Amino acid sequence: MTVLARPPDRTTSRAWWLVLASAVLWLAAYVVNRPFWEWVVGALFGLDLEGRVGSAVEFFFYDTVKIGLLLTGIIFVITVLRSFMSVERTRALLGGRREGAGNLFAAGLGVATPFCSCSAVPAFIGFVAAGVPLGVTMSFLIASPMVNEVAIVLLFGMFGWQVAAIYVAAGLTVAVLAGWVIGRLRLEGHIEPFVFETTLRGVPLNPSKGLSWADRFEIGREEVKTILRKIWPYLLVGIGVGAVIHGWVPEGFFLEHAGPDDALAVPVAVVLGIPLYSNAAGILPLVEALHAKGLAMGTVLAFMMSVVALSLPEMILLRRVLRPRLLAVFAGVVAIGILAVGFLFNVIL
């Protein structure tokens, strides 16, 4: 989308007032969300909030609105901040970085950039063609979908800052170590040749220069609409499954069959997550419901990480640019890291 810069006049002032008014309405909606749906489901429709149906219905509508509000606010703010940082500039920062420090820097950038697993192929081509080392590129691609800003804020809202902080640290560790290991194996020869032939020269490093605040706010609104359109079906499915589990699955079922003492719980969760395709926002409602039913935190987070970082659709897309040996190494190294995180969480939480 091309946005023409406007002079900093009353247009910018109106844009700021609109954003401030929207922020007040957003906060009010977030505060009254739970009481409102408890009143609608319990008082207006007469359902028992402690019963299976009432509990599931209240969970579905409350979580749908809550996550919709969180996504809207997070995407808008992050997109406005990101408008100061182009993708081309990201490539320029990563290009020439040495392994080790480069892996850490790339993983950190991955947290704040818009890539998800569905963007794996174009991102991979762009970074490698720009001279970014293979291992550093892998750290970026692993961290971007796994430890994105949406996952961090939703984890904070659902489980508290301790869980969110540990998840961020664990996800970044997986991204850094996996990328470093892949870089050490020197597997550049297993990248499809056409990737190196892609030309990125002559692209301006900072096309966002000159945008007004009104322009950036407009970009933020467009990004909110675009992302919500893409993920809404997955989000509703995830919340719906979570609501069913919340209302119908017995309290001790998961604790009995996949508790922290079950050695196979984490590997099974990772295997079950691979065929699925979603992002962190879409899978977190299910994670919340599974944890509420007694499934260990490490197990549900390993499941989430496998969905967002090892999904079968992503593997199919990556096969276009990676030969089988490199693809297998990538999947194996990331899977080992996710398993380690799952077991670690089960021990410390």
BAVO-844956 format. One record per residue (C-alpha): residue number from 1; residue in one letter; x, y, z. Coordinates in pm, 1 decimal. Example, Ala and Ser with C-alpha at 12.3 -4.5 7.8 and 13.67 -1.06 7.14 Angstrom:
! residues 2
{pt 1; 'a'; {1230.0; -450.0; 780.0}};
{pt 2; 's'; {1367.0; -106.0; 714.0}};
//
This chain:
! residues 349
{pt 1; 'm'; {0.0; 0.0; 0.0}};
{pt 2; 't'; {140.6; 340.8; -102.3}};
{pt 3; 'v'; {75.0; 622.7; 143.4}};
{pt 4; 'l'; {145.0; 984.2; 44.6}};
{pt 5; 'a'; {291.9; 1203.4; 319.4}};
{pt 6; 'r'; {60.3; 1482.4; 438.9}};
{pt 7; 'p'; {172.6; 1813.7; 589.2}};
{pt 8; 'p'; {158.0; 1821.5; 971.3}};
{pt 9; 'd'; {-161.1; 2027.1; 990.0}};
{pt 10; 'r'; {-508.7; 1973.8; 1133.4}};
{pt 11; 't'; {-517.5; 1628.9; 970.4}};
{pt 12; 't'; {-253.7; 1506.3; 1212.6}};
{pt 13; 's'; {-428.9; 1672.8; 1507.5}};
{pt 14; 'r'; {-757.6; 1502.6; 1417.5}};
{pt 15; 'a'; {-576.1; 1171.1; 1382.3}};
{pt 16; 'w'; {-428.3; 1203.8; 1732.6}};
{pt 17; 'w'; {-766.9; 1291.7; 1886.6}};
{pt 18; 'l'; {-927.6; 995.8; 1709.6}};
{pt 19; 'v'; {-659.1; 760.8; 1840.4}};
{pt 20; 'l'; {-696.1; 894.1; 2196.6}};
{pt 21; 'a'; {-1075.5; 859.3; 2185.7}};
{pt 22; 's'; {-1039.3; 506.0; 2048.1}};
{pt 23; 'a'; {-798.2; 420.1; 2329.8}};
{pt 24; 'v'; {-1052.4; 533.7; 2592.0}};
{pt 25; 'l'; {-1329.1; 327.7; 2429.2}};
{pt 26; 'w'; {-1092.9; 27.1; 2403.3}};
{pt 27; 'l'; {-1009.6; 44.7; 2774.1}};
{pt 28; 'a'; {-1376.6; 76.3; 2871.5}};
{pt 29; 'a'; {-1471.3; -223.7; 2657.3}};
{pt 30; 'y'; {-1191.3; -432.3; 2807.7}};
{pt 31; 'v'; {-1297.1; -348.6; 3164.7}};
{pt 32; 'v'; {-1668.5; -427.6; 3118.1}};
{pt 33; 'n'; {-1616.6; -732.4; 2894.5}};
{pt 34; 'r'; {-1643.5; -1007.0; 3158.1}};
{pt 35; 'p'; {-1926.2; -850.2; 3366.3}};
{pt 36; 'f'; {-2120.9; -784.5; 3045.3}};
{pt 37; 'w'; {-2107.2; -1144.0; 2919.6}};
{pt 38; 'e'; {-2175.9; -1284.5; 3266.0}};
{pt 39; 'w'; {-2490.8; -1068.8; 3270.9}};
{pt 40; 'v'; {-2592.1; -1165.7; 2915.0}};
{pt 41; 'v'; {-2536.5; -1539.6; 2959.9}};
{pt 42; 'g'; {-2642.6; -1568.4; 3324.5}};
{pt 43; 'a'; {-2912.4; -1305.8; 3377.6}};
{pt 44; 'l'; {-3049.8; -1238.3; 3029.1}};
{pt 45; 'f'; {-3048.8; -1596.6; 2895.5}};
{pt 46; 'g'; {-3074.7; -1768.1; 3233.5}};
{pt 47; 'l'; {-2788.5; -2014.9; 3184.0}};
{pt 48; 'd'; {-2601.1; -2149.6; 3483.5}};
{pt 49; 'l'; {-2248.6; -2003.4; 3466.9}};
{pt 50; 'e'; {-2123.9; -2300.6; 3670.2}};
{pt 51; 'g'; {-2287.0; -2553.5; 3437.9}};
{pt 52; 'r'; {-2138.1; -2700.7; 3122.2}};
{pt 53; 'v'; {-2340.3; -2507.3; 2866.0}};
{pt 54; 'g'; {-2338.1; -2174.5; 3048.5}};
{pt 55; 's'; {-1968.2; -2198.5; 3127.7}};
{pt 56; 'a'; {-1879.5; -2284.6; 2766.6}};
{pt 57; 'v'; {-2097.6; -2009.7; 2616.5}};
{pt 58; 'e'; {-1967.0; -1744.7; 2855.7}};
{pt 59; 'f'; {-1606.6; -1855.2; 2789.0}};
{pt 60; 'f'; {-1654.5; -1835.1; 2411.4}};
{pt 61; 'f'; {-1800.1; -1483.7; 2397.1}};
{pt 62; 'y'; {-1579.4; -1340.6; 2672.1}};
{pt 63; 'd'; {-1260.4; -1481.7; 2520.0}};
{pt 64; 't'; {-1358.0; -1379.6; 2165.6}};
{pt 65; 'v'; {-1406.1; -1016.4; 2267.5}};
{pt 66; 'k'; {-1103.4; -1013.9; 2499.2}};
{pt 67; 'i'; {-863.8; -1153.6; 2241.1}};
{pt 68; 'g'; {-1016.8; -937.4; 1967.4}};
{pt 69; 'l'; {-953.8; -626.7; 2177.5}};
{pt 70; 'l'; {-599.6; -734.5; 2265.0}};
{pt 71; 'l'; {-517.6; -810.4; 1902.8}};
{pt 72; 't'; {-660.3; -479.5; 1781.6}};
{pt 73; 'g'; {-461.6; -275.9; 2031.7}};
{pt 74; 'i'; {-139.8; -472.1; 1998.6}};
{pt 75; 'i'; {-136.9; -483.5; 1618.5}};
{pt 76; 'f'; {-210.9; -110.8; 1589.4}};
{pt 77; 'v'; {59.1; 0.1; 1835.2}};
{pt 78; 'i'; {324.9; -237.1; 1702.0}};
{pt 79; 't'; {249.1; -146.2; 1339.7}};
{pt 80; 'v'; {283.9; 226.8; 1413.5}};
{pt 81; 'l'; {617.2; 161.4; 1583.9}};
{pt 82; 'r'; {722.5; -68.0; 1302.3}};
{pt 83; 's'; {649.8; 201.4; 1043.0}};
{pt 84; 'f'; {982.3; 354.6; 1149.8}};
{pt 85; 'm'; {1160.5; 29.8; 1057.5}};
{pt 86; 's'; {1131.4; -110.1; 705.4}};
{pt 87; 'v'; {1187.2; -474.5; 612.6}};
{pt 88; 'e'; {1475.4; -363.7; 389.4}};
{pt 89; 'r'; {1636.8; -192.0; 686.1}};
{pt 90; 't'; {1598.4; -513.2; 884.8}};
{pt 91; 'r'; {1785.9; -700.4; 613.6}};
{pt 92; 'a'; {2057.6; -436.2; 613.2}};
{pt 93; 'l'; {2101.0; -468.2; 990.8}};
{pt 94; 'l'; {2128.2; -847.0; 972.3}};
{pt 95; 'g'; {2355.6; -860.3; 668.5}};
{pt 96; 'g'; {2720.5; -909.4; 762.1}};
{pt 97; 'r'; {2648.2; -1003.1; 1123.8}};
{pt 98; 'r'; {2875.1; -1275.1; 1255.8}};
{pt 99; 'e'; {2731.3; -1592.2; 1402.3}};
{pt 100; 'g'; {2668.0; -1588.7; 1773.8}};
{pt 101; 'a'; {2605.1; -1218.0; 1818.5}};
{pt 102; 'g'; {2423.0; -1222.1; 1484.9}};
{pt 103; 'n'; {2194.1; -1505.2; 1600.4}};
{pt 104; 'l'; {2105.6; -1315.5; 1916.3}};
{pt 105; 'f'; {2047.1; -991.5; 1726.4}};
{pt 106; 'a'; {1837.5; -1170.0; 1462.3}};
{pt 107; 'a'; {1622.2; -1345.2; 1721.8}};
{pt 108; 'g'; {1560.1; -1012.9; 1894.8}};
{pt 109; 'l'; {1456.1; -849.8; 1568.1}};
{pt 110; 'g'; {1229.6; -1146.4; 1498.3}};
{pt 111; 'v'; {1018.1; -1058.0; 1801.0}};
{pt 112; 'a'; {927.8; -713.9; 1662.8}};
{pt 113; 't'; {884.8; -790.4; 1293.0}};
{pt 114; 'p'; {567.3; -887.6; 1106.4}};
{pt 115; 'f'; {672.0; -1228.3; 975.0}};
{pt 116; 'c'; {478.5; -1543.7; 1056.6}};
{pt 117; 's'; {522.8; -1902.3; 941.1}};
{pt 118; 'c'; {331.0; -1828.9; 618.6}};
{pt 119; 's'; {594.8; -1564.3; 533.4}};
{pt 120; 'a'; {882.0; -1811.9; 568.6}};
{pt 121; 'v'; {969.5; -1848.3; 199.8}};
{pt 122; 'p'; {982.1; -1480.3; 91.9}};
{pt 123; 'a'; {1160.5; -1385.0; 414.8}};
{pt 124; 'f'; {1415.8; -1662.3; 371.8}};
{pt 125; 'i'; {1484.1; -1567.7; 9.6}};
{pt 126; 'g'; {1515.8; -1198.7; 91.5}};
{pt 127; 'f'; {1755.0; -1244.5; 382.0}};
{pt 128; 'v'; {1982.7; -1501.5; 218.2}};
{pt 129; 'a'; {1995.3; -1300.6; -104.3}};
{pt 130; 'a'; {2088.5; -991.9; 99.1}};
{pt 131; 'g'; {2393.6; -1173.1; 239.1}};
{pt 132; 'v'; {2255.5; -1271.5; 580.4}};
{pt 133; 'p'; {2428.1; -1594.7; 698.1}};
{pt 134; 'l'; {2211.9; -1908.0; 695.1}};
{pt 135; 'g'; {2225.7; -1964.6; 1071.5}};
{pt 136; 'v'; {2139.7; -1601.7; 1146.9}};
{pt 137; 't'; {1847.2; -1617.4; 903.6}};
{pt 138; 'm'; {1718.3; -1931.1; 1076.0}};
{pt 139; 's'; {1729.5; -1761.2; 1417.3}};
{pt 140; 'f'; {1515.8; -1480.5; 1277.1}};
{pt 141; 'l'; {1265.2; -1715.8; 1114.2}};
{pt 142; 'i'; {1224.8; -1925.0; 1430.1}};
{pt 143; 'a'; {1186.2; -1630.2; 1666.9}};
{pt 144; 's'; {947.7; -1428.4; 1449.7}};
{pt 145; 'p'; {641.2; -1657.7; 1466.5}};
{pt 146; 'm'; {726.8; -1815.1; 1802.9}};
{pt 147; 'v'; {803.2; -1509.2; 2018.6}};
{pt 148; 'n'; {599.0; -1235.3; 1856.4}};
{pt 149; 'e'; {447.4; -939.7; 2036.5}};
{pt 150; 'v'; {94.9; -1081.7; 2019.9}};
{pt 151; 'a'; {197.1; -1403.5; 2195.9}};
{pt 152; 'i'; {382.5; -1209.7; 2464.7}};
{pt 153; 'v'; {93.1; -979.5; 2550.4}};
{pt 154; 'l'; {-169.1; -1256.4; 2539.9}};
{pt 155; 'l'; {44.6; -1480.3; 2760.2}};
{pt 156; 'f'; {84.5; -1190.8; 3001.4}};
{pt 157; 'g'; {-290.8; -1133.3; 3007.4}};
{pt 158; 'm'; {-375.2; -1501.9; 3053.0}};
{pt 159; 'f'; {-101.2; -1632.6; 3281.4}};
{pt 160; 'g'; {87.8; -1334.2; 3424.5}};
{pt 161; 'w'; {424.6; -1173.2; 3362.9}};
{pt 162; 'q'; {629.3; -1463.5; 3501.7}};
{pt 163; 'v'; {501.2; -1710.3; 3241.2}};
{pt 164; 'a'; {532.1; -1452.2; 2963.3}};
{pt 165; 'a'; {891.6; -1368.5; 3064.5}};
{pt 166; 'i'; {997.1; -1733.7; 3087.1}};
{pt 167; 'y'; {835.6; -1806.4; 2750.8}};
{pt 168; 'v'; {1017.9; -1516.3; 2585.4}};
{pt 169; 'a'; {1350.5; -1628.2; 2732.0}};
{pt 170; 'a'; {1290.8; -1990.0; 2632.6}};
{pt 171; 'g'; {1173.9; -1904.4; 2280.6}};
{pt 172; 'l'; {1468.4; -1674.3; 2216.3}};
{pt 173; 't'; {1705.4; -1941.8; 2349.4}};
{pt 174; 'v'; {1559.5; -2198.2; 2108.4}};
{pt 175; 'a'; {1588.7; -1952.8; 1817.3}};
{pt 176; 'v'; {1947.2; -1852.1; 1898.3}};
{pt 177; 'l'; {2078.9; -2203.2; 1965.6}};
{pt 178; 'a'; {1894.4; -2364.5; 1673.7}};
{pt 179; 'g'; {2023.2; -2099.8; 1433.6}};
{pt 180; 'w'; {2375.8; -2127.6; 1572.7}};
{pt 181; 'v'; {2375.8; -2508.5; 1535.8}};
{pt 182; 'i'; {2245.4; -2489.5; 1179.1}};
{pt 183; 'g'; {2508.9; -2228.5; 1098.2}};
{pt 184; 'r'; {2785.7; -2447.6; 1243.2}};
{pt 185; 'l'; {2679.2; -2740.1; 1020.3}};
{pt 186; 'r'; {2763.2; -2539.6; 705.9}};
{pt 187; 'l'; {2462.2; -2652.7; 505.6}};
{pt 188; 'e'; {2450.3; -2362.0; 259.5}};
{pt 189; 'g'; {2494.5; -2613.9; -20.6}};
{pt 190; 'h'; {2150.4; -2754.1; 61.3}};
{pt 191; 'i'; {1970.7; -2430.7; -24.4}};
{pt 192; 'e'; {1802.7; -2429.9; -364.5}};
{pt 193; 'p'; {2032.4; -2239.4; -606.9}};
{pt 194; 'f'; {1771.3; -1989.4; -724.3}};
{pt 195; 'v'; {1766.6; -1832.5; -375.5}};
{pt 196; 'f'; {2119.3; -1693.3; -424.2}};
{pt 197; 'e'; {2025.0; -1555.1; -765.2}};
{pt 198; 't'; {1753.8; -1326.5; -624.7}};
{pt 199; 't'; {1849.4; -961.5; -667.9}};
{pt 200; 'l'; {1775.0; -711.6; -395.5}};
{pt 201; 'r'; {2005.9; -435.4; -506.4}};
{pt 202; 'g'; {1869.3; -87.3; -563.2}};
{pt 203; 'v'; {1589.8; -115.0; -306.1}};
{pt 204; 'p'; {1563.3; 195.4; -84.5}};
{pt 205; 'l'; {1658.8; 116.4; 275.1}};
{pt 206; 'n'; {1403.2; 343.4; 436.6}};
{pt 207; 'p'; {1089.3; 396.6; 225.5}};
{pt 208; 's'; {896.4; 497.4; 541.1}};
{pt 209; 'k'; {1091.3; 824.8; 575.3}};
{pt 210; 'g'; {868.3; 1129.6; 555.3}};
{pt 211; 'l'; {546.4; 969.0; 679.2}};
{pt 212; 's'; {334.4; 1184.1; 909.0}};
{pt 213; 'w'; {166.1; 1053.6; 1224.3}};
{pt 214; 'a'; {-164.3; 1051.4; 1035.2}};
{pt 215; 'd'; {-2.8; 826.5; 772.7}};
{pt 216; 'r'; {134.0; 591.4; 1038.7}};
{pt 217; 'f'; {-204.1; 569.5; 1214.3}};
{pt 218; 'e'; {-369.3; 488.8; 881.1}};
{pt 219; 'i'; {-112.0; 213.9; 818.0}};
{pt 220; 'g'; {-186.2; 79.6; 1166.4}};
{pt 221; 'r'; {-561.1; 67.6; 1101.0}};
{pt 222; 'e'; {-509.0; -106.5; 767.9}};
{pt 223; 'e'; {-279.9; -363.6; 930.5}};
{pt 224; 'v'; {-540.3; -436.2; 1201.2}};
{pt 225; 'k'; {-805.5; -503.6; 936.4}};
{pt 226; 't'; {-571.6; -714.1; 722.9}};
{pt 227; 'i'; {-444.5; -935.9; 1004.2}};
{pt 228; 'l'; {-786.4; -984.1; 1165.8}};
{pt 229; 'r'; {-931.1; -1089.3; 830.9}};
{pt 230; 'k'; {-656.2; -1349.5; 793.9}};
{pt 231; 'i'; {-663.6; -1499.9; 1143.2}};
{pt 232; 'w'; {-1029.4; -1462.8; 1245.6}};
{pt 233; 'p'; {-1137.9; -1811.9; 1132.0}};
{pt 234; 'y'; {-845.4; -1974.0; 1316.0}};
{pt 235; 'l'; {-916.5; -1760.6; 1620.6}};
{pt 236; 'l'; {-1282.6; -1862.2; 1635.8}};
{pt 237; 'v'; {-1196.0; -2229.9; 1591.0}};
{pt 238; 'g'; {-935.2; -2208.5; 1866.3}};
{pt 239; 'i'; {-1175.2; -2031.3; 2103.5}};
{pt 240; 'g'; {-1455.8; -2272.4; 2013.1}};
{pt 241; 'v'; {-1244.1; -2578.5; 2088.7}};
{pt 242; 'g'; {-1127.4; -2411.3; 2407.1}};
{pt 243; 'a'; {-1488.2; -2342.7; 2509.2}};
{pt 244; 'v'; {-1585.3; -2707.0; 2456.2}};
{pt 245; 'i'; {-1291.0; -2822.3; 2664.7}};
{pt 246; 'h'; {-1370.0; -2559.1; 2927.0}};
{pt 247; 'g'; {-1731.7; -2670.6; 2958.1}};
{pt 248; 'w'; {-1729.4; -3046.1; 2899.6}};
{pt 249; 'v'; {-1391.4; -3205.8; 2971.3}};
{pt 250; 'p'; {-1369.6; -3328.3; 3332.8}};
{pt 251; 'e'; {-1134.9; -3134.4; 3558.2}};
{pt 252; 'g'; {-887.8; -3417.5; 3616.9}};
{pt 253; 'f'; {-881.7; -3567.8; 3266.6}};
{pt 254; 'f'; {-567.6; -3398.5; 3134.3}};
{pt 255; 'l'; {-398.0; -3407.6; 3472.3}};
{pt 256; 'e'; {-443.1; -3784.7; 3474.1}};
{pt 257; 'h'; {-338.4; -3850.8; 3113.4}};
{pt 258; 'a'; {-86.0; -3573.3; 3045.9}};
{pt 259; 'g'; {28.7; -3438.1; 3378.8}};
{pt 260; 'p'; {379.3; -3312.5; 3455.4}};
{pt 261; 'd'; {484.7; -3662.3; 3568.4}};
{pt 262; 'd'; {396.9; -3819.4; 3233.0}};
{pt 263; 'a'; {724.4; -3851.5; 3039.1}};
{pt 264; 'l'; {544.0; -3878.3; 2704.2}};
{pt 265; 'a'; {312.7; -3577.9; 2750.5}};
{pt 266; 'v'; {548.5; -3321.7; 2597.1}};
{pt 267; 'p'; {657.4; -3530.9; 2292.9}};
{pt 268; 'v'; {295.4; -3622.8; 2219.0}};
{pt 269; 'a'; {192.8; -3255.8; 2241.4}};
{pt 270; 'v'; {466.9; -3156.4; 1994.5}};
{pt 271; 'v'; {367.6; -3430.6; 1747.8}};
{pt 272; 'l'; {-0.1; -3331.5; 1769.8}};
{pt 273; 'g'; {85.1; -2967.4; 1701.8}};
{pt 274; 'i'; {280.8; -3025.6; 1380.5}};
{pt 275; 'p'; {-16.2; -3102.4; 1146.3}};
{pt 276; 'l'; {-201.9; -2791.8; 1262.4}};
{pt 277; 'y'; {-170.6; -2445.1; 1111.8}};
{pt 278; 's'; {-230.8; -2137.1; 1321.5}};
{pt 279; 'n'; {-46.6; -1849.5; 1482.1}};
{pt 280; 'a'; {9.6; -1775.0; 1848.1}};
{pt 281; 'a'; {-306.8; -1567.2; 1875.7}};
{pt 282; 'g'; {-519.9; -1841.8; 1726.1}};
{pt 283; 'i'; {-381.8; -2121.7; 1942.2}};
{pt 284; 'l'; {-358.5; -1940.3; 2276.8}};
{pt 285; 'p'; {-730.5; -1974.5; 2362.6}};
{pt 286; 'l'; {-689.6; -2351.1; 2332.9}};
{pt 287; 'v'; {-371.9; -2333.8; 2542.5}};
{pt 288; 'e'; {-562.1; -2142.0; 2811.0}};
{pt 289; 'a'; {-845.3; -2395.6; 2818.4}};
{pt 290; 'l'; {-609.6; -2695.9; 2826.1}};
{pt 291; 'h'; {-410.6; -2545.6; 3111.3}};
{pt 292; 'a'; {-727.4; -2464.8; 3304.2}};
{pt 293; 'k'; {-823.7; -2832.6; 3281.0}};
{pt 294; 'g'; {-499.7; -2949.3; 3439.8}};
{pt 295; 'l'; {-260.1; -2991.7; 3147.9}};
{pt 296; 'a'; {89.7; -2891.3; 3257.2}};
{pt 297; 'm'; {213.8; -2549.9; 3143.3}};
{pt 298; 'g'; {521.7; -2691.7; 2973.1}};
{pt 299; 't'; {311.1; -2939.3; 2777.3}};
{pt 300; 'v'; {63.1; -2682.3; 2644.3}};
{pt 301; 'l'; {337.5; -2433.1; 2555.8}};
{pt 302; 'a'; {534.6; -2704.2; 2373.8}};
{pt 303; 'f'; {214.6; -2776.0; 2180.8}};
{pt 304; 'm'; {177.1; -2406.1; 2094.6}};
{pt 305; 'm'; {541.3; -2371.7; 1990.1}};
{pt 306; 's'; {517.2; -2673.7; 1760.3}};
{pt 307; 'v'; {206.0; -2527.8; 1594.1}};
{pt 308; 'v'; {365.4; -2188.4; 1524.0}};
{pt 309; 'a'; {724.0; -2297.2; 1449.0}};
{pt 310; 'l'; {697.9; -2652.2; 1307.3}};
{pt 311; 's'; {361.7; -2659.4; 1130.1}};
{pt 312; 'l'; {329.2; -2890.8; 831.7}};
{pt 313; 'p'; {221.5; -2606.1; 597.0}};
{pt 314; 'e'; {539.2; -2416.5; 687.3}};
{pt 315; 'm'; {751.0; -2725.1; 616.5}};
{pt 316; 'i'; {584.6; -2759.9; 276.0}};
{pt 317; 'l'; {655.9; -2394.7; 196.6}};
{pt 318; 'l'; {1016.2; -2417.3; 315.5}};
{pt 319; 'r'; {1072.1; -2720.6; 92.5}};
{pt 320; 'r'; {1061.0; -2477.9; -200.5}};
{pt 321; 'v'; {1387.3; -2320.7; -84.7}};
{pt 322; 'l'; {1549.8; -2590.1; 133.2}};
{pt 323; 'r'; {1664.8; -2929.7; 17.0}};
{pt 324; 'p'; {1545.3; -3230.0; 222.8}};
{pt 325; 'r'; {1858.9; -3264.7; 436.0}};
{pt 326; 'l'; {1859.1; -2900.6; 549.1}};
{pt 327; 'l'; {1481.8; -2906.6; 603.0}};
{pt 328; 'a'; {1516.3; -3218.6; 819.6}};
{pt 329; 'v'; {1798.4; -3059.9; 1021.5}};
{pt 330; 'f'; {1592.2; -2744.3; 1072.0}};
{pt 331; 'a'; {1286.4; -2938.8; 1191.6}};
{pt 332; 'g'; {1493.6; -3169.5; 1412.8}};
{pt 333; 'v'; {1692.9; -2895.7; 1584.8}};
{pt 334; 'v'; {1383.9; -2683.7; 1651.1}};
{pt 335; 'a'; {1189.1; -2987.1; 1777.3}};
{pt 336; 'i'; {1466.8; -3072.0; 2024.3}};
{pt 337; 'g'; {1462.7; -2714.7; 2151.8}};
{pt 338; 'i'; {1083.7; -2717.8; 2193.7}};
{pt 339; 'l'; {1096.3; -3048.6; 2380.4}};
{pt 340; 'a'; {1359.7; -2906.6; 2615.0}};
{pt 341; 'v'; {1143.4; -2599.6; 2680.8}};
{pt 342; 'g'; {839.0; -2817.4; 2750.5}};
{pt 343; 'f'; {1021.9; -3035.8; 3002.3}};
{pt 344; 'l'; {1180.5; -2728.1; 3164.2}};
{pt 345; 'f'; {845.7; -2554.3; 3210.1}};
{pt 346; 'n'; {695.3; -2868.4; 3362.3}};
{pt 347; 'v'; {975.3; -2877.8; 3617.6}};
{pt 348; 'i'; {981.8; -2512.1; 3721.3}};
{pt 349; 'l'; {610.3; -2419.8; 3699.1}};
//
